[in-house]
Structures are given as structure tokens and as C-alpha cells.
Amino acid sequence: MEVRNCKGCGRLFNYLQGPPLCPACIGSLEEKFQQVKEFLRENPKAPLSVVAEENDVSTKQIRQWVREERLSFTEESQITLECENCGAKILTGRFCSKCKNGLIHDLNGAVKRPQATLVQQPQRGSEKDRMRFLEK
């Protein structure tokens, strides 16, 4: 195990994986996430700055949750993100549906699927081609 300082509070903790935050800070961040999620459900048209201010969360953190597809904005929301590939307006994630489908198609084309090879049974030759044994 690795011991690290928490990026949130500075305390030492046993780091296993994920963000470099102690369990207490991860729990606090998860509570903030649930609070932001509920706020957006009740106020779908609120601007990002208002959502961040009302819930005491940075806009960077809210954008990260949206990029991770943990949060999604509604159609009537004023908040949109840009597709990282083409720049189209999206409501959640990193890529628009067109770019996602293109990436999936490209990845499927890059991976060669093994084809089943047919195993042929040895053909039985004629009687004269067979091996002969001498009897004692």
C-alpha cells in the first residue's frame, strides 16, 4: 500500500486507487454531487455559476461530473458543453453521438476478429495407400 497526502484536507491516508482523496473527502464530495444533482432536478434552467454558488462546488468539479456522464443537463438548460472532437453542443459526456458512433466504428474496424478455421478430416485414401503390417 502507498501512503499519500489527501489533496482535499492534507491528511495522510492509505492510497489504493482513484483520485488522491482520503475516504472522508470522497464521502464529502459524493454528498456534494447528490446535492448538485437534486438542485439541477429542481432548477433545470439555472446557469452553471448559480449551480456552483448555491451548492458550494467549483464549476470545474461540475464540468468534470458532466464529462464523466454522472450529471446530464436537460434540453431547456442554458448549460451546454462542446464535443471534444467536432465542437458540437452536447449535454453530457465528452463526445456528441455522431463522434461516438464514428469512434466505435473505427475501433471495431481496428480490431481483427479471429475467424474460425475449418479443420478438414483427413481423407481416406484408397486401399493401396494404406500402411501394411507383417504378421509374425
Backbone hydrogen bonds, N-H to C=O, Kabsch-Sander energy under -0.5 kcal/mol:
donor,donor_aa,acceptor,acceptor_aa,energy
2,E,15,Y,-1.2
4,R,13,F,-2.5
6,C,11,R,-2.9
7,K,20,P,-2.5
10,G,6,C,-1.2
13,F,4,R,-2.2
15,Y,2,E,-3.4
15,Y,13,F,-0.8
21,L,19,P,-2.6
26,I,22,C,-2.3
27,G,23,P,-2.2
28,S,24,A,-2.1
29,L,25,C,-2.5
30,E,26,I,-2.2
31,E,27,G,-1.9
32,K,28,S,-2.0
33,F,29,L,-2.1
34,Q,30,E,-2.2
35,Q,31,E,-2.1
36,V,32,K,-2.7
37,K,33,F,-2.7
38,E,34,Q,-2.2
39,F,35,Q,-2.3
40,L,36,V,-2.6
41,R,37,K,-1.6
42,E,38,E,-2.0
43,N,39,F,-2.5
46,A,43,N,-1.5
51,V,47,P,-2.2
52,A,48,L,-2.5
53,E,49,S,-2.4
54,E,50,V,-2.9
55,N,51,V,-1.4
56,D,52,A,-0.6
56,D,53,E,-0.7
57,V,52,A,-2.2
62,I,58,S,-1.8
63,R,59,T,-2.6
64,Q,60,K,-2.0
65,W,61,Q,-2.2
66,V,62,I,-2.0
67,R,63,R,-2.7
68,E,64,Q,-2.2
69,E,66,V,-1.5
70,R,65,W,-2.5
71,L,65,W,-1.3
73,F,91,L,-1.6
77,S,74,T,-1.2
81,L,90,I,-2.9
83,C,88,A,-2.7
84,E,94,R,-2.8
87,G,83,C,-1.2
90,I,81,L,-2.8
93,G,66,V,-2.5
100,K,96,C,-2.5
101,N,97,S,-2.4
102,G,98,K,-1.9
103,L,99,C,-2.6
104,I,100,K,-2.5
105,H,101,N,-2.4
106,D,102,G,-2.5
107,L,103,L,-2.6
108,N,104,I,-2.6
109,G,105,H,-1.9
110,A,106,D,-1.4
111,V,107,L,-1.3
112,K,110,A,-0.6
113,R,111,V,-0.5
120,Q,118,L,-0.7
125,G,123,Q,-0.6
129,D,126,S,-1.2
130,R,127,E,-0.8
